[in-house]
Amino acid sequence: MPGAALTALAAAHAAYESRFGHSFVICLSKYRPAEHLDEILAGVHTRLAHERDVEQDVAAEELRGLARSRLAQLMADPPDGMSVAAVTAGAPGPHTTRPGDSPSVPL
């Protein structure tokens, strides 16, 4: 990622955290990796205009989208040593980081 893009991303995240008091979250599963940066920046700028209660609802829906995406990935390709039944039952198992996983919200 180019330096200017990192600077823009850092500034956008800082503005969001300052306004809402928590980290920006967005589910990018419906976008190609090449679109991620643009979607994040557009999302932050759009959502900065939200009222706090509206943004809480939007952020909650984004978190639900992330959870659905991760569960779909687990169902399609369970980690070694874990069956689909264990995934659906919520049984403990090895945590495997997959592309697109958020390091701050493990599932």
C-alpha positions in Angstrom: 0.0 0.0 0.0 1.5 3.4 -1.0 2.5 5.8 1.7 -0.2 8.3 0.7 -2.9 5.7 1.0 -1.6 4.7 4.5 -1.7 8.3 5.6 -5.2 8.8 4.3 -6.3 5.6 6.0 -4.7 6.5 9.3 -6.3 10.0 9.1 -9.8 8.6 8.3 -9.6 6.1 11.2 -8.4 8.8 13.6 -11.3 11.0 12.6 -13.8 8.2 13.0 -12.5 7.1 16.4 -12.5 10.7 17.6 -16.1 11.1 16.5 -17.6 7.8 17.7 -15.2 6.6 20.3 -14.5 3.2 18.8 -12.7 1.7 15.8 -14.2 1.7 12.4 -15.5 -1.7 11.2 -16.5 -2.7 7.8 -17.3 -6.1 6.1 -15.4 -6.3 2.9 -16.4 -9.8 1.9 -18.5 -8.6 -1.1 -15.6 -6.6 -2.6 -12.5 -7.7 -4.5 -9.2 -7.1 -2.6 -8.3 -4.4 -5.2 -11.4 -2.5 -4.0 -10.8 -2.7 -0.3 -8.9 0.6 0.2 -11.4 2.6 -1.8 -14.4 1.0 0.1 -12.8 1.6 3.5 -12.1 5.2 2.7 -15.5 5.8 1.1 -17.2 4.1 4.1 -15.4 6.1 6.7 -16.1 9.4 5.0 -19.8 8.5 4.4 -20.3 7.2 7.9 -18.6 10.2 9.6 -21.8 12.1 8.7 -24.0 9.7 10.7 -25.5 10.5 14.0 -24.2 8.4 16.8 -27.3 6.1 17.1 -27.4 5.6 13.3 -23.7 4.7 13.2 -24.1 2.3 16.1 -26.7 0.4 14.0 -24.5 0.5 10.9 -21.4 -0.7 12.8 -23.5 -3.5 14.4 -24.7 -4.6 10.9 -21.1 -4.6 9.6 -20.1 -6.8 12.6 -22.9 -9.2 11.8 -21.7 -9.3 8.2 -18.2 -10.1 9.3 -19.5 -12.9 11.5 -21.7 -14.4 8.7 -18.8 -14.3 6.3 -16.5 -16.0 8.7 -19.0 -18.7 9.6 -19.6 -19.3 5.9 -15.9 -19.7 5.4 -15.7 -22.1 8.3 -18.6 -24.1 7.0 -17.1 -24.3 3.5 -13.6 -25.2 4.8 -13.3 -26.1 8.5 -9.8 -25.9 10.0 -7.8 -29.1 10.3 -9.1 -31.1 13.2 -12.5 -29.5 13.3 -15.7 -30.9 11.8 -18.6 -28.9 10.5 -20.6 -30.2 13.4 -18.1 -28.7 15.9 -18.2 -25.4 14.0 -22.0 -25.2 14.2 -22.1 -26.3 17.8 -19.5 -23.7 18.8 -17.1 -26.3 20.1 -13.6 -25.0 21.0 -11.0 -25.8 18.4 -7.8 -24.4 16.9 -8.1 -20.8 15.9 -7.0 -20.4 12.3 -6.5 -17.0 10.8 -7.8 -16.7 7.3 -7.3 -14.0 4.7 -9.6 -11.1 5.5 -9.8 -11.9 9.2 -9.7 -9.0 11.5 -6.9 -9.4 14.1 -8.8 -7.5 16.7 -12.1 -9.5 16.5 -11.3 -13.3 16.3 -14.2 -15.6 15.8 
